[in-house]
Amino acid sequence: MDLQDQLKNLFPDHTPGDEPVTKADTSLWLQEDPLICKYEKRKGKPITIIEGYTGVDSDFKQLAREIKQLLSVGGSFKNEQIIIQGDYRDRIMKFLQDKGFKTKRVGG
C-alpha cells in the first residue's frame, strides 16, 4: 500500500488537485512615519536597531523574522525594537523600502 492509497483511506472525500501550495500573503500595515534604522555597539559588538513601528506587535515580529531570514543572522524583538546582529543598515533599509516603508538612517 503506497502513500496515495493510505491518504485515500484517511480522507475519502478529498480529491487531489494540481494546485500548488502557496504561502499566504502577509501584508504589513504601512505607516506614514519613517522607520528609524540605527547602528550601535553593545559589549564591543555591532548591532542594527530598527524602531518606530506604530502597527501591531505581531506584524513587527513578522518583519523581524523576514529580515533575519534575508540576512541569515541572529536577532531579536524587544521593547518594540528589532535588534539585528551586525551592521546591515544599507541592506535592511533597501529591504524595507522595497516593502513600501519609509526609512531614516540614524548614527554613523
N, CA, C and O atoms as CSV, one atom per row, in Angstrom:
chain,resi,resn,atom,element,x,y,z
A,1,MET,N,N,0.853,-1.168,0.000
A,1,MET,CA,C,0.000,0.000,0.000
A,1,MET,C,C,0.902,1.236,0.000
A,1,MET,O,O,1.690,1.444,0.923
A,2,ASP,N,N,0.775,2.048,-1.048
A,2,ASP,CA,C,1.622,3.233,-1.124
A,2,ASP,C,C,0.965,4.417,-0.406
A,2,ASP,O,O,-0.125,4.293,0.152
A,3,LEU,N,N,1.624,5.525,-0.431
A,3,LEU,CA,C,1.182,6.703,0.307
A,3,LEU,C,C,-0.156,7.233,-0.209
A,3,LEU,O,O,-0.993,7.667,0.583
A,4,GLN,N,N,-0.363,7.204,-1.509
A,4,GLN,CA,C,-1.616,7.699,-2.082
A,4,GLN,C,C,-2.805,6.871,-1.596
A,4,GLN,O,O,-3.858,7.430,-1.290
A,5,ASP,N,N,-2.654,5.567,-1.524
A,5,ASP,CA,C,-3.734,4.702,-1.031
A,5,ASP,C,C,-4.016,4.975,0.439
A,5,ASP,O,O,-5.173,4.994,0.858
A,6,GLN,N,N,-2.973,5.183,1.215
A,6,GLN,CA,C,-3.169,5.487,2.634
A,6,GLN,C,C,-3.900,6.808,2.813
A,6,GLN,O,O,-4.761,6.929,3.684
A,7,LEU,N,N,-3.566,7.795,1.996
A,7,LEU,CA,C,-4.254,9.079,2.092
A,7,LEU,C,C,-5.721,8.959,1.676
A,7,LEU,O,O,-6.587,9.604,2.267
A,8,LYS,N,N,-5.999,8.144,0.673
A,8,LYS,CA,C,-7.394,7.942,0.249
A,8,LYS,C,C,-8.194,7.266,1.348
A,8,LYS,O,O,-9.375,7.562,1.532
A,9,ASN,N,N,-7.559,6.362,2.079
A,9,ASN,CA,C,-8.249,5.707,3.191
A,9,ASN,C,C,-8.519,6.688,4.329
A,9,ASN,O,O,-9.578,6.640,4.955
A,10,LEU,N,N,-7.577,7.564,4.593
A,10,LEU,CA,C,-7.744,8.525,5.675
A,10,LEU,C,C,-8.729,9.643,5.325
A,10,LEU,O,O,-9.523,10.066,6.166
A,11,PHE,N,N,-8.673,10.115,4.083
A,11,PHE,CA,C,-9.517,11.223,3.637
A,11,PHE,C,C,-10.282,10.817,2.377
A,11,PHE,O,O,-9.876,11.174,1.272
A,12,PRO,N,N,-11.384,10.075,2.526
A,12,PRO,CA,C,-12.083,9.572,1.343
A,12,PRO,C,C,-12.769,10.670,0.529
A,12,PRO,O,O,-12.963,10.499,-0.675
A,13,ASP,N,N,-13.139,11.787,1.149
A,13,ASP,CA,C,-13.855,12.839,0.428
A,13,ASP,C,C,-12.928,13.784,-0.324
A,13,ASP,O,O,-13.391,14.557,-1.162
A,14,HIS,N,N,-11.642,13.737,-0.044
A,14,HIS,CA,C,-10.686,14.653,-0.666
A,14,HIS,C,C,-10.371,14.217,-2.084
A,14,HIS,O,O,-10.120,13.042,-2.350
A,15,THR,N,N,-10.390,15.191,-2.995
A,15,THR,CA,C,-9.973,14.913,-4.360
A,15,THR,C,C,-8.646,15.641,-4.582
A,15,THR,O,O,-8.576,16.859,-4.420
A,16,PRO,N,N,-7.617,14.920,-4.944
A,16,PRO,CA,C,-6.319,15.565,-5.133
A,16,PRO,C,C,-6.352,16.500,-6.327
A,16,PRO,O,O,-6.889,16.168,-7.384
A,17,GLY,N,N,-5.772,17.665,-6.142
A,17,GLY,CA,C,-5.723,18.649,-7.218
A,17,GLY,C,C,-4.296,18.998,-7.553
A,17,GLY,O,O,-3.357,18.612,-6.856
A,18,ASP,N,N,-4.155,19.726,-8.621
A,18,ASP,CA,C,-2.823,20.132,-9.042
A,18,ASP,C,C,-2.492,21.548,-8.573
A,18,ASP,O,O,-1.567,22.173,-9.092
A,19,GLU,N,N,-3.243,22.055,-7.595
A,19,GLU,CA,C,-2.974,23.404,-7.132
A,19,GLU,C,C,-1.715,23.412,-6.285
A,19,GLU,O,O,-1.590,22.618,-5.352
A,20,PRO,N,N,-0.791,24.291,-6.596
A,20,PRO,CA,C,0.404,24.379,-5.755
A,20,PRO,C,C,0.064,25.056,-4.436
A,20,PRO,O,O,-0.796,25.934,-4.371
A,21,VAL,N,N,0.738,24.641,-3.417
A,21,VAL,CA,C,0.529,25.234,-2.115
A,21,VAL,C,C,1.286,26.552,-2.068
A,21,VAL,O,O,2.508,26.582,-2.219
A,22,THR,N,N,0.559,27.634,-1.860
A,22,THR,CA,C,1.192,28.947,-1.830
A,22,THR,C,C,1.138,29.509,-0.432
A,22,THR,O,O,0.230,29.224,0.348
A,23,LYS,N,N,2.118,30.299,-0.145
A,23,LYS,CA,C,2.199,30.945,1.148
A,23,LYS,C,C,1.193,32.094,1.172
A,23,LYS,O,O,1.020,32.800,0.178
A,24,ALA,N,N,0.538,32.271,2.306
A,24,ALA,CA,C,-0.426,33.345,2.427
A,24,ALA,C,C,0.286,34.690,2.345
A,24,ALA,O,O,1.390,34.854,2.864
A,25,ASP,N,N,-0.356,35.641,1.691
A,25,ASP,CA,C,0.216,36.972,1.562
A,25,ASP,C,C,0.107,37.684,2.899
A,25,ASP,O,O,-0.990,37.957,3.386
A,26,THR,N,N,1.242,37.978,3.475
A,26,THR,CA,C,1.244,38.659,4.766
A,26,THR,C,C,1.513,40.124,4.515
A,26,THR,O,O,2.662,40.562,4.484
A,27,SER,N,N,0.451,40.872,4.337
A,27,SER,CA,C,0.618,42.297,4.098
A,27,SER,C,C,0.722,43.009,5.435
A,27,SER,O,O,-0.122,42.844,6.316
A,28,LEU,N,N,1.759,43.792,5.563
A,28,LEU,CA,C,2.002,44.516,6.791
A,28,LEU,C,C,1.376,45.900,6.695
A,28,LEU,O,O,1.215,46.451,5.606
A,29,TRP,N,N,1.031,46.447,7.843
A,29,TRP,CA,C,0.468,47.775,7.890
A,29,TRP,C,C,1.569,48.779,7.634
A,29,TRP,O,O,2.555,48.817,8.369
A,30,LEU,N,N,1.417,49.604,6.589
A,30,LEU,CA,C,2.413,50.614,6.265
A,30,LEU,C,C,2.021,51.914,6.944
A,30,LEU,O,O,0.839,52.247,7.030
A,31,GLN,N,N,3.004,52.637,7.418
A,31,GLN,CA,C,2.747,53.843,8.189
A,31,GLN,C,C,3.326,55.055,7.483
A,31,GLN,O,O,4.145,54.929,6.572
A,32,GLU,N,N,2.887,56.235,7.918
A,32,GLU,CA,C,3.390,57.472,7.336
A,32,GLU,C,C,4.773,57.826,7.873
A,32,GLU,O,O,5.627,58.283,7.113
A,33,ASP,N,N,5.010,57.621,9.173
A,33,ASP,CA,C,6.295,57.965,9.780
A,33,ASP,C,C,7.359,56.968,9.344
A,33,ASP,O,O,7.065,55.785,9.171
A,34,PRO,N,N,8.597,57.435,9.165
A,34,PRO,CA,C,9.653,56.506,8.751
A,34,PRO,C,C,10.098,55.601,9.893
A,34,PRO,O,O,10.037,55.976,11.064
A,35,LEU,N,N,10.547,54.404,9.531
A,35,LEU,CA,C,11.188,53.508,10.496
A,35,LEU,C,C,12.621,53.993,10.683
A,35,LEU,O,O,13.304,54.317,9.711
A,36,ILE,N,N,13.066,54.042,11.915
A,36,ILE,CA,C,14.404,54.519,12.217
A,36,ILE,C,C,15.351,53.328,12.269
A,36,ILE,O,O,15.117,52.365,12.999
A,37,CYS,N,N,16.410,53.406,11.493
A,37,CYS,CA,C,17.402,52.336,11.401
A,37,CYS,C,C,18.717,52.897,11.915
A,37,CYS,O,O,19.336,53.738,11.263
A,38,LYS,N,N,19.150,52.428,13.096
A,38,LYS,CA,C,20.367,52.988,13.673
A,38,LYS,C,C,21.367,51.900,14.029
A,38,LYS,O,O,21.037,50.719,14.136
A,39,TYR,N,N,22.601,52.351,14.206
A,39,TYR,CA,C,23.739,51.476,14.463
A,39,TYR,C,C,24.274,51.771,15.855
A,39,TYR,O,O,24.432,52.931,16.235
A,40,GLU,N,N,24.551,50.720,16.609
A,40,GLU,CA,C,25.148,50.857,17.938
A,40,GLU,C,C,26.162,49.749,18.138
A,40,GLU,O,O,26.208,48.776,17.385
A,41,LYS,N,N,26.965,49.917,19.159
A,41,LYS,CA,C,27.851,48.847,19.599
A,41,LYS,C,C,27.492,48.524,21.032
A,41,LYS,O,O,27.431,49.410,21.884
A,42,ARG,N,N,27.255,47.261,21.293
A,42,ARG,CA,C,26.968,46.798,22.644
A,42,ARG,C,C,27.960,45.700,22.982
A,42,ARG,O,O,28.071,44.703,22.268
A,43,LYS,N,N,28.675,45.894,24.073
A,43,LYS,CA,C,29.717,44.960,24.507
A,43,LYS,C,C,30.737,44.727,23.397
A,43,LYS,O,O,31.244,43.617,23.231
A,44,GLY,N,N,31.033,45.777,22.644
A,44,GLY,CA,C,32.031,45.703,21.585
A,44,GLY,C,C,31.545,45.093,20.286
A,44,GLY,O,O,32.311,45.008,19.326
A,45,LYS,N,N,30.303,44.669,20.230
A,45,LYS,CA,C,29.770,44.025,19.026
A,45,LYS,C,C,28.788,44.974,18.323
A,45,LYS,O,O,27.980,45.624,18.987
A,46,PRO,N,N,28.852,45.060,16.984
A,46,PRO,CA,C,27.941,45.948,16.260
A,46,PRO,C,C,26.536,45.357,16.161
A,46,PRO,O,O,26.370,44.154,15.957
A,47,ILE,N,N,25.532,46.213,16.308
A,47,ILE,CA,C,24.144,45.796,16.116
A,47,ILE,C,C,23.410,46.874,15.335
A,47,ILE,O,O,23.796,48.043,15.346
A,48,THR,N,N,22.360,46.466,14.665
A,48,THR,CA,C,21.481,47.377,13.950
A,48,THR,C,C,20.126,47.328,14.640
A,48,THR,O,O,19.600,46.250,14.919
A,49,ILE,N,N,19.566,48.501,14.913
A,49,ILE,CA,C,18.283,48.596,15.611
A,49,ILE,C,C,17.282,49.273,14.688
A,49,ILE,O,O,17.561,50.326,14.115
A,50,ILE,N,N,16.115,48.658,14.552
A,50,ILE,CA,C,15.009,49.225,13.791
A,50,ILE,C,C,13.897,49.524,14.782
A,50,ILE,O,O,13.472,48.643,15.529
A,51,GLU,N,N,13.428,50.753,14.790
A,51,GLU,CA,C,12.368,51.131,15.723
A,51,GLU,C,C,11.457,52.157,15.057
A,51,GLU,O,O,11.762,52.681,13.985
A,52,GLY,N,N,10.341,52.430,15.711
A,52,GLY,CA,C,9.415,53.438,15.214
A,52,GLY,C,C,8.187,52.877,14.532
A,52,GLY,O,O,7.445,53.634,13.906
A,53,TYR,N,N,7.941,51.574,14.628
A,53,TYR,CA,C,6.759,50.973,14.002
A,53,TYR,C,C,5.556,51.200,14.907
A,53,TYR,O,O,5.620,50.930,16.107
A,54,THR,N,N,4.464,51.693,14.341
A,54,THR,CA,C,3.286,52.016,15.139
A,54,THR,C,C,2.149,51.019,14.951
A,54,THR,O,O,1.054,51.221,15.476
A,55,GLY,N,N,2.395,49.962,14.218
A,55,GLY,CA,C,1.355,48.959,13.989
A,55,GLY,C,C,1.316,47.912,15.092
A,55,GLY,O,O,1.803,48.138,16.199
A,56,VAL,N,N,0.732,46.771,14.775
A,56,VAL,CA,C,0.571,45.674,15.720
A,56,VAL,C,C,1.911,44.984,15.940
A,56,VAL,O,O,2.704,44.847,15.008
A,57,ASP,N,N,2.165,44.547,17.181
A,57,ASP,CA,C,3.428,43.878,17.501
A,57,ASP,C,C,3.642,42.615,16.683
A,57,ASP,O,O,4.776,42.303,16.319
A,58,SER,N,N,2.576,41.886,16.389
A,58,SER,CA,C,2.733,40.643,15.623
A,58,SER,C,C,3.246,40.931,14.210
A,58,SER,O,O,4.007,40.137,13.659
A,59,ASP,N,N,2.836,42.063,13.615
A,59,ASP,CA,C,3.353,42.443,12.298
A,59,ASP,C,C,4.836,42.794,12.382
A,59,ASP,O,O,5.616,42.447,11.495
A,60,PHE,N,N,5.213,43.483,13.450
A,60,PHE,CA,C,6.614,43.873,13.625
A,60,PHE,C,C,7.486,42.649,13.866
A,60,PHE,O,O,8.626,42.598,13.403
A,61,LYS,N,N,6.955,41.655,14.592
A,61,LYS,CA,C,7.687,40.404,14.811
A,61,LYS,C,C,7.864,39.654,13.501
A,61,LYS,O,O,8.923,39.078,13.247
A,62,GLN,N,N,6.826,39.659,12.667
A,62,GLN,CA,C,6.913,39.014,11.355
A,62,GLN,C,C,7.970,39.702,10.495
A,62,GLN,O,O,8.733,39.043,9.787
A,63,LEU,N,N,8.008,41.027,10.562
A,63,LEU,CA,C,9.015,41.780,9.822
A,63,LEU,C,C,10.415,41.434,10.323
A,63,LEU,O,O,11.342,41.300,9.525
A,64,ALA,N,N,10.575,41.288,11.639
A,64,ALA,CA,C,11.864,40.896,12.211
A,64,ALA,C,C,12.285,39.526,11.699
A,64,ALA,O,O,13.452,39.318,11.365
A,65,ARG,N,N,11.352,38.601,11.637
A,65,ARG,CA,C,11.656,37.248,11.154
A,65,ARG,C,C,12.111,37.295,9.698
A,65,ARG,O,O,13.066,36.614,9.327
A,66,GLU,N,N,11.434,38.097,8.867
A,66,GLU,CA,C,11.802,38.192,7.457
A,66,GLU,C,C,13.190,38.807,7.283
A,66,GLU,O,O,13.964,38.364,6.435
A,67,ILE,N,N,13.506,39.820,8.078
A,67,ILE,CA,C,14.821,40.453,7.981
A,67,ILE,C,C,15.912,39.482,8.398
A,67,ILE,O,O,16.951,39.403,7.743
A,68,LYS,N,N,15.690,38.739,9.482
A,68,LYS,CA,C,16.696,37.781,9.938
A,68,LYS,C,C,16.917,36.683,8.909
A,68,LYS,O,O,18.048,36.240,8.711
A,69,GLN,N,N,15.851,36.238,8.253
A,69,GLN,CA,C,15.996,35.208,7.231
A,69,GLN,C,C,16.705,35.762,5.999
A,69,GLN,O,O,17.506,35.065,5.376
A,70,LEU,N,N,16.416,37.001,5.650
A,70,LEU,CA,C,17.050,37.623,4.490
A,70,LEU,C,C,18.559,37.731,4.682
A,70,LEU,O,O,19.334,37.448,3.768
A,71,LEU,N,N,18.962,38.141,5.874
A,71,LEU,CA,C,20.378,38.369,6.140
A,71,LEU,C,C,21.099,37.146,6.686
A,71,LEU,O,O,22.328,37.133,6.752
A,72,SER,N,N,20.362,36.130,7.074
A,72,SER,CA,C,20.917,34.920,7.684
A,72,SER,C,C,21.750,35.245,8.919
A,72,SER,O,O,22.870,34.762,9.088
A,73,VAL,N,N,21.167,36.074,9.770
A,73,VAL,CA,C,21.835,36.464,11.011
A,73,VAL,C,C,20.864,36.305,12.172
A,73,VAL,O,O,19.671,36.078,11.975
A,74,GLY,N,N,21.392,36.427,13.382
A,74,GLY,CA,C,20.565,36.372,14.566
A,74,GLY,C,C,20.021,37.743,14.914
A,74,GLY,O,O,20.456,38.764,14.382
A,75,GLY,N,N,19.078,37.738,15.804
A,75,GLY,CA,C,18.493,38.985,16.240
A,75,GLY,C,C,17.325,38.707,17.156
A,75,GLY,O,O,17.024,37.554,17.465
A,76,SER,N,N,16.665,39.771,17.592
A,76,SER,CA,C,15.533,39.601,18.493
A,76,SER,C,C,14.579,40.774,18.354
A,76,SER,O,O,14.861,41.767,17.683
A,77,PHE,N,N,13.440,40.621,19.015
A,77,PHE,CA,C,12.427,41.671,19.069
A,77,PHE,C,C,12.200,41.969,20.539
A,77,PHE,O,O,11.641,41.144,21.261
A,78,LYS,N,N,12.631,43.148,20.992
A,78,LYS,CA,C,12.472,43.535,22.392
A,78,LYS,C,C,12.092,44.999,22.470
A,78,LYS,O,O,12.576,45.821,21.692
A,79,ASN,N,N,11.221,45.320,23.416
A,79,ASN,CA,C,10.859,46.706,23.712
A,79,ASN,C,C,10.480,47.498,22.460
A,79,ASN,O,O,10.906,48.641,22.291
A,80,GLU,N,N,9.685,46.891,21.593
A,80,GLU,CA,C,9.230,47.499,20.350
A,80,GLU,C,C,10.399,47.912,19.448
A,80,GLU,O,O,10.327,48.929,18.757
A,81,GLN,N,N,11.468,47.122,19.460
A,81,GLN,CA,C,12.628,47.319,18.599
A,81,GLN,C,C,13.025,45.982,17.990
A,81,GLN,O,O,12.897,44.933,18.622
A,82,ILE,N,N,13.503,46.034,16.770
A,82,ILE,CA,C,14.123,44.859,16.158
A,82,ILE,C,C,15.623,45.049,16.290
A,82,ILE,O,O,16.169,46.057,15.841
A,83,ILE,N,N,16.290,44.082,16.903
A,83,ILE,CA,C,17.731,44.148,17.102
A,83,ILE,C,C,18.371,43.055,16.244
A,83,ILE,O,O,18.117,41.867,16.443
A,84,ILE,N,N,19.207,43.475,15.288
A,84,ILE,CA,C,19.867,42.564,14.358
A,84,ILE,C,C,21.367,42.579,14.653
A,84,ILE,O,O,21.956,43.644,14.833
A,85,GLN,N,N,21.975,41.406,14.701
A,85,GLN,CA,C,23.410,41.311,14.970
A,85,GLN,C,C,24.195,41.711,13.728
A,85,GLN,O,O,24.026,41.121,12.660
A,86,GLY,N,N,25.051,42.712,13.874
A,86,GLY,CA,C,25.881,43.159,12.766
A,86,GLY,C,C,25.397,44.486,12.209
A,86,GLY,O,O,24.297,44.939,12.526
A,87,ASP,N,N,26.222,45.104,11.378
A,87,ASP,CA,C,25.890,46.387,10.748
A,87,ASP,C,C,25.352,46.125,9.341
A,87,ASP,O,O,26.119,45.999,8.387
A,88,TYR,N,N,24.038,46.046,9.224
A,88,TYR,CA,C,23.392,45.761,7.946
A,88,TYR,C,C,22.408,46.864,7.579
A,88,TYR,O,O,21.383,46.594,6.953
A,89,ARG,N,N,22.707,48.105,7.962
A,89,ARG,CA,C,21.745,49.188,7.744
A,89,ARG,C,C,21.359,49.352,6.288
A,89,ARG,O,O,20.178,49.506,5.979
A,90,ASP,N,N,22.323,49.324,5.392
A,90,ASP,CA,C,22.029,49.554,3.980
A,90,ASP,C,C,21.101,48.476,3.416
A,90,ASP,O,O,20.128,48.788,2.730
A,91,ARG,N,N,21.404,47.217,3.703
A,91,ARG,CA,C,20.581,46.116,3.179
A,91,ARG,C,C,19.196,46.111,3.803
A,91,ARG,O,O,18.208,45.834,3.123
A,92,ILE,N,N,19.117,46.418,5.100
A,92,ILE,CA,C,17.817,46.446,5.776
A,92,ILE,C,C,16.972,47.587,5.237
A,92,ILE,O,O,15.778,47.415,4.993
A,93,MET,N,N,17.582,48.756,5.051
A,93,MET,CA,C,16.831,49.906,4.533
A,93,MET,C,C,16.333,49.635,3.117
A,93,MET,O,O,15.209,50.009,2.780
A,94,LYS,N,N,17.139,48.998,2.293
A,94,LYS,CA,C,16.706,48.648,0.930
A,94,LYS,C,C,15.531,47.668,0.976
A,94,LYS,O,O,14.566,47.815,0.227
A,95,PHE,N,N,15.617,46.661,1.863
A,95,PHE,CA,C,14.546,45.681,2.012
A,95,PHE,C,C,13.252,46.351,2.466
A,95,PHE,O,O,12.182,46.063,1.930
A,96,LEU,N,N,13.346,47.247,3.454
A,96,LEU,CA,C,12.159,47.930,3.966
A,96,LEU,C,C,11.559,48.853,2.915
A,96,LEU,O,O,10.336,48.954,2.813
A,97,GLN,N,N,12.396,49.528,2.133
A,97,GLN,CA,C,11.893,50.400,1.079
A,97,GLN,C,C,11.207,49.596,-0.016
A,97,GLN,O,O,10.213,50.049,-0.584
A,98,ASP,N,N,11.722,48.417,-0.317
A,98,ASP,CA,C,11.072,47.549,-1.305
A,98,ASP,C,C,9.705,47.082,-0.818
A,98,ASP,O,O,8.802,46.855,-1.623
A,99,LYS,N,N,9.552,46.939,0.498
A,99,LYS,CA,C,8.268,46.543,1.073
A,99,LYS,C,C,7.291,47.707,1.144
A,99,LYS,O,O,6.099,47.499,1.373
A,100,GLY,N,N,7.782,48.938,0.950
A,100,GLY,CA,C,6.898,50.100,0.959
A,100,GLY,C,C,7.035,51.000,2.168
A,100,GLY,O,O,6.278,51.962,2.302
A,101,PHE,N,N,7.976,50.719,3.051
A,101,PHE,CA,C,8.189,51.538,4.245
A,101,PHE,C,C,9.104,52.712,3.908
A,101,PHE,O,O,9.941,52.634,3.009
A,102,LYS,N,N,8.921,53.797,4.650
A,102,LYS,CA,C,9.871,54.892,4.592
A,102,LYS,C,C,10.899,54.630,5.689
A,102,LYS,O,O,10.553,54.159,6.772
A,103,THR,N,N,12.158,54.936,5.406
A,103,THR,CA,C,13.200,54.675,6.382
A,103,THR,C,C,14.030,55.922,6.615
A,103,THR,O,O,14.101,56.810,5.766
A,104,LYS,N,N,14.654,55.970,7.775
A,104,LYS,CA,C,15.534,57.068,8.133
A,104,LYS,C,C,16.770,56.475,8.784
A,104,LYS,O,O,16.667,55.674,9.713
A,105,ARG,N,N,17.941,56.871,8.294
A,105,ARG,CA,C,19.204,56.360,8.810
A,105,ARG,C,C,19.684,57.286,9.928
A,105,ARG,O,O,19.747,58.503,9.753
A,106,VAL,N,N,20.018,56.700,11.072
A,106,VAL,CA,C,20.459,57.471,12.226
A,106,VAL,C,C,21.794,56.909,12.709
A,106,VAL,O,O,21.945,55.693,12.832
A,107,GLY,N,N,22.753,57.773,12.981
A,107,GLY,CA,C,24.030,57.365,13.553
A,107,GLY,C,C,25.000,56.862,12.507
A,107,GLY,O,O,24.653,56.037,11.663
A,108,GLY,N,N,26.198,57.359,12.569
A,108,GLY,CA,C,27.296,56.885,11.733
A,108,GLY,C,C,27.068,57.007,10.302
A,108,GLY,O,O,27.930,56.637,9.505
